[in-house]
């Protein structure tokens, strides 16, 4: 059983117009196109989902094994500063990129080879940045974020039910499903789709496998749907450049192309947030995509969706209102959701929990059923012991959004 995600987190990044011009070493102009091996169809790459709901897998850079995140929302592939230093990569230029949570310093370094599954690239550059562990919900930061630059010329087949993906020649159709039109952003090279939310056609939406949430909308895009703000709560996300607070609601129905999706969790960014900054109306994340088997083929301008085992499932909803980070046998409160039982009981960000119902947190808390309590049955009262030695606090769970 998977534990309740401590928070739904997001990785996304793009070079804004103001930062793109000074960076004369943009990867698109310096990196050759990747190639596929003749047996790429058989070269499945196994993956898992992080607590932050991103696709994590193994690949190699300059022949060295790396832990990576598959992130179509990043328009160029990144290596963490520590991993790049361990490889002896020497940055030759620097710049700045827009990321969820703010601006992110970036540098560029020559690289010899990048290999994943049946895909290889020889030569070119890789971005180098500080990759925070909190942005993936893992205990340690990943080594590489595999971006859209390595995926644009081929088809990406993601089999979420069996936790594997592969790269195929563009134009292949390995399974049947509903087709969704995909556009490629002319400047960033990322992948865009349209959706219908309420009665409004919302576009363009970034296809972002690095974002663990389901659907995120710019505040300006949400206003066009004419859906009521009543019933919204708040949520917390962490991007490459830091945390952001969003509004949150669960909608009964959203349509992506001709594909209807039910019980869709929607996050709404503040005014002039990341989506607005990058010229999009929002983004479709892994919370949406993992309901399907996905064939993303940007060169053929389409995405194929075939319903998976969890296509119409109800999202796991908090009944406590506490979004938590598991840190060394303690839970730290990252955010208290608006209108929740925790908000009514006076919980605050930064509070630390060391015991649940009189027992210390188990070593396998992330996967132990004990870790499901923040989304437990309404009416249940949970006794929470604080790490500072203060009196135990009782929290009664309730449906609040």
C-alpha positions in Angstrom: 0.0 0.0 0.0 1.4 3.4 -0.9 1.4 6.0 1.8 -0.5 9.3 1.4 1.9 11.7 -0.5 3.3 14.1 2.0 2.5 16.9 -0.5 1.8 17.0 -4.2 4.9 18.5 -5.6 6.0 19.9 -8.9 9.0 20.1 -11.1 8.9 22.6 -14.0 11.2 25.1 -15.5 11.6 27.2 -18.6 13.9 30.0 -19.9 11.8 33.2 -19.8 12.4 35.7 -22.6 14.4 38.0 -20.3 16.8 35.2 -19.4 16.9 33.4 -22.8 18.7 36.1 -24.7 21.9 36.5 -22.5 22.3 32.7 -22.4 24.2 32.2 -25.7 24.8 28.6 -24.9 21.2 27.5 -25.1 21.1 23.7 -25.4 19.0 23.6 -28.5 21.7 25.2 -30.5 24.6 23.3 -29.1 23.3 19.7 -28.6 22.9 17.2 -31.4 19.6 15.3 -31.8 19.5 12.0 -29.9 19.1 8.7 -31.7 17.2 5.5 -31.1 18.7 2.0 -31.3 17.2 -0.6 -33.6 15.8 -2.5 -30.6 14.4 0.5 -28.8 10.9 -1.1 -28.8 12.2 -3.8 -26.5 14.2 -1.5 -24.2 11.7 -0.8 -21.5 12.9 1.3 -18.6 11.4 0.4 -15.2 10.4 3.2 -13.0 8.7 4.0 -9.6 6.7 7.0 -8.5 8.3 9.2 -5.8 6.3 10.4 -2.8 5.9 13.6 -4.8 4.3 11.5 -7.7 7.2 11.9 -10.2 8.6 9.1 -12.5 12.0 8.1 -11.1 14.3 5.7 -13.0 17.9 4.9 -13.8 19.9 6.2 -16.8 23.6 7.0 -17.5 25.5 10.2 -18.2 29.1 9.8 -19.4 28.7 6.1 -18.6 27.9 6.7 -14.9 24.6 5.5 -13.5 22.2 8.3 -12.4 18.9 8.5 -10.6 16.6 10.6 -12.8 13.2 12.1 -13.0 11.3 12.1 -16.3 10.1 15.7 -16.7 8.5 16.9 -20.0 7.8 20.2 -18.3 11.5 21.1 -18.3 12.6 22.2 -21.8 16.2 21.0 -21.3 17.9 18.2 -19.4 19.5 19.1 -16.1 22.1 17.5 -13.9 22.4 18.3 -10.2 25.4 20.3 -9.2 26.8 17.5 -7.0 26.4 14.9 -9.7 28.0 17.2 -12.3 30.9 17.9 -10.0 31.4 14.1 -9.5 31.6 13.7 -13.2 34.1 16.5 -13.6 31.7 18.5 -15.8 32.9 22.1 -16.2 30.3 24.7 -16.8 31.1 27.2 -19.5 28.2 29.6 -19.3 25.6 30.7 -16.8 22.1 32.0 -16.9 18.8 32.1 -15.0 15.5 30.2 -15.7 11.9 30.6 -14.5 10.9 27.7 -12.3 7.9 26.9 -10.0 8.6 28.9 -6.9 10.8 31.6 -8.5 14.0 32.0 -10.5 16.7 29.2 -10.7 20.4 29.8 -11.5 21.5 27.6 -14.3 24.9 26.8 -15.9 25.8 24.7 -19.0 28.5 22.1 -19.3 29.7 19.9 -22.2 28.8 16.3 -21.8 30.0 13.2 -23.8 27.0 10.8 -23.7 23.5 10.6 -22.3 21.7 7.2 -22.5 18.3 6.0 -21.4 16.6 2.9 -22.7 17.2 2.8 -26.4 17.9 6.5 -26.7 21.4 8.0 -26.9 22.9 11.4 -27.4 26.6 12.0 -28.1 28.0 15.4 -27.4 26.3 18.7 -26.7 25.5 20.3 -23.4 23.6 19.6 -20.2 22.1 22.1 -17.8 23.5 22.2 -14.2 21.5 23.4 -11.2 20.9 22.7 -7.6 18.1 20.2 -7.5 16.3 20.2 -4.1 15.2 16.9 -2.6 11.9 18.4 -1.4 10.9 19.0 -5.0 10.6 15.2 -5.5 9.5 14.2 -2.0 12.5 11.9 -1.6 15.1 11.8 1.1 17.9 12.6 -1.4 17.9 14.9 -4.5 18.0 13.1 -7.8 21.0 13.3 -10.2 19.3 14.2 -13.4 16.0 15.7 -14.7 15.4 14.3 -18.2 13.7 17.1 -20.2 11.8 17.7 -23.4 14.9 18.3 -25.5 15.7 14.6 -25.4 12.1 13.5 -26.1 10.8 15.8 -28.8 11.8 13.8 -31.9 10.5 10.4 -30.7 7.4 8.8 -29.2 7.3 8.2 -25.4 5.2 5.2 -24.3 4.5 5.3 -20.6 2.8 2.2 -19.2 1.8 3.4 -15.7 0.0 0.3 -14.7 3.2 -1.8 -15.2 5.6 1.0 -14.1 7.7 1.1 -17.3 8.3 3.4 -20.3 10.1 3.2 -23.6 11.2 5.5 -26.5 9.8 4.6 -30.0 10.2 6.1 -33.5 7.6 8.8 -34.1 4.5 7.6 -35.8 4.3 4.2 -34.1 0.9 3.2 -32.6 1.6 0.3 -30.1 -1.9 0.5 -28.6 -5.4 1.9 -29.3 -6.8 4.9 -27.5 -8.2 8.4 -27.7 -6.1 10.9 -29.6 -5.4 14.4 -28.1 -3.8 17.1 -30.3 -0.3 18.2 -29.0 1.5 21.4 -30.0 5.1 22.2 -29.4 5.8 25.6 -27.9 7.9 27.5 -30.5 10.4 29.0 -28.0 10.7 26.4 -25.2 10.1 23.2 -27.2 7.8 21.9 -24.4 4.5 20.1 -25.2 1.1 21.7 -25.0 -2.6 20.6 -25.1 -6.1 22.1 -24.6 -8.7 21.1 -22.1 -12.3 21.9 -21.3 -12.9 23.0 -17.7 -16.5 23.9 -16.8 -17.7 25.3 -20.1 -14.4 27.0 -21.0 -11.8 25.8 -23.4 -8.5 26.3 -21.5 -5.3 26.6 -23.5 -2.4 26.1 -23.7 -1.7 23.6 -21.0 1.8 22.3 -20.4 2.1 18.5 -20.5 4.3 18.1 -17.4 5.4 14.6 -16.2 7.6 16.3 -13.6 4.5 17.7 -11.9 2.9 15.4 -9.4 -0.4 17.1 -9.3 -3.4 16.4 -11.6 -4.4 19.7 -13.2 -3.0 23.1 -12.3 -4.5 26.4 -13.7 -3.3 29.9 -13.7 -5.7 32.1 -11.6 -6.4 34.0 -14.8 -7.4 30.8 -16.6 -9.6 29.7 -13.7 -11.6 32.9 -13.9 -12.6 32.1 -17.5 -14.3 28.9 -16.4 -16.8 30.8 -14.3 -16.8 28.1 -11.7 -17.4 29.3 -8.2 -14.6 29.9 -5.7 -16.9 28.6 -2.9 -15.5 25.3 -1.6 -11.9 26.0 -2.5 -9.3 25.0 0.1 -5.5 25.7 0.0 -2.6 23.4 -0.9 1.2 23.5 -1.0 3.6 22.6 -3.8 7.4 22.7 -4.1 9.1 23.5 -7.4 12.7 23.6 -8.4 13.0 27.2 -7.1 11.0 26.8 -3.9 7.5 26.4 -2.4 4.2 28.0 -3.6 0.7 28.0 -2.1 -2.3 27.3 -4.4 -6.0 26.9 -4.1 -7.5 23.4 -4.4 -10.8 21.9 -5.6 -12.0 18.6 -6.9 -14.1 18.8 -10.1 -16.5 16.1 -11.1 -15.4 16.3 -14.8 -12.8 17.7 -17.1 -12.3 16.9 -20.8 -8.9 16.6 -22.4 -9.5 16.6 -26.2 -12.4 14.1 -26.5 -11.2 12.2 -23.4 -13.5 12.8 -20.3 -11.8 12.6 -17.0 -13.8 12.4 -13.7 -13.0 13.4 -10.2 -10.1 15.8 -11.2 -8.2 17.6 -8.5 -7.5 21.1 -9.7 -4.9 23.5 -8.2 -5.2 27.2 -8.9 -2.0 29.3 -8.9 -1.9 32.9 -7.5 -2.2 35.8 -9.9 0.8 36.2 -12.2 2.2 32.9 -11.1 4.5 30.5 -13.0 2.0 29.5 -15.7 1.2 33.2 -16.5 4.9 34.0 -16.5 5.6 31.3 -19.1 2.6 32.1 -21.3 0.5 29.0 -20.5 -2.9 28.6 -18.9 -1.6 25.8 -16.6 -0.3 22.3 -16.8 -1.4 18.6 -16.8 0.6 16.6 -14.4 1.2 12.9 -13.5 -1.8 12.8 -11.2 -3.8 13.0 -14.5 -1.6 11.0 -16.8 -1.1 8.0 -14.6 -4.8 7.2 -15.0 -3.9 6.1 -18.5 -1.4 4.4 -20.7 0.2 7.3 -22.5 1.8 7.6 -25.9 3.3 11.1 -26.3 4.4 11.8 -29.8 5.1 15.5 -30.2 6.6 15.1 -33.7 3.3 13.5 -34.9 1.4 16.2 -32.9 -0.6 13.8 -30.9 -0.9 12.0 -27.6 -2.8 8.7 -27.3 -4.6 7.9 -24.0 -5.9 4.4 -23.1 -7.7 4.1 -19.7 -5.7 2.3 -17.1 -6.8 0.6 -13.9 -7.4 3.9 -12.0 -8.9 6.0 -14.8 -12.0 7.1 -12.8 -10.7 6.8 -9.3 -11.5 9.4 -6.7 -8.4 11.3 -5.6 -7.1 10.7 -2.1 -8.4 13.6 -0.2 -7.0 15.0 3.1 -9.4 14.8 6.0 -6.9 16.3 8.5 -5.7 19.4 6.5 -2.1 18.7 7.4 0.4 18.5 4.5 3.5 16.8 6.0 7.2 16.1 5.3 8.7 13.0 6.8 12.1 14.0 8.2 14.2 11.7 10.3 11.4 9.8 12.3 9.4 13.0 12.6 6.7 14.7 10.6 7.0 18.4 9.9 3.9 20.4 9.0 4.5 22.1 5.6 1.1 23.6 5.3 -2.3 23.7 7.0 -5.1 23.6 4.5 -7.7 26.4 4.7 -11.0 25.4 6.4 -9.7 22.1 7.6 -9.9 20.4 11.0 -6.2 21.2 11.6 -6.8 24.9 10.8 -9.7 25.0 13.2 -7.5 23.4 15.9 -4.7 25.9 15.5 -2.0 23.8 13.8 0.8 25.8 12.2 3.5 25.2 9.6 6.6 24.1 11.3 4.9 22.0 14.0 6.6 18.6 14.4 4.9 15.3 15.2 6.8 12.4 16.6 4.0 10.0 17.7 0.7 8.8 16.4 -1.9 7.3 18.8 0.8 6.9 21.4 3.3 5.1 19.1 6.5 6.4 17.6 6.6 6.7 13.8 7.7 3.4 12.3 10.9 3.2 10.2 8.8 2.3 7.1 6.3 5.2 7.7 6.2 6.2 4.0 4.7 2.8 3.0 3.2 1.6 6.3 -0.6 1.8 6.6 0.0 4.0 9.7 1.0 6.7 7.2 -2.6 6.9 5.8 -4.0 8.7 8.8 -3.9 12.3 7.2 -6.6 11.0 4.8 -8.4 8.7 7.2 -12.1 8.0 7.8 -14.0 11.2 8.7 -15.0 11.1 12.4 -11.9 9.3 13.5 -9.9 11.1 16.3 -6.1 10.8 16.0 -3.8 11.5 19.0 -0.7 13.3 17.8 2.4 13.6 20.0 4.6 16.7 19.4 8.4 16.4 19.2 8.8 19.4 21.6 7.4 17.4 24.5 4.2 19.4 24.7 0.9 17.8 25.5 -0.6 15.3 23.1 -3.1 16.9 20.7 -6.3 15.3 19.4 -7.4 15.9 15.8 -10.8 14.7 14.6 -10.8 14.0 10.8 -13.5 15.4 8.6 -14.4 15.9 4.9 -13.9 19.6 4.2 -13.5 20.0 0.4 
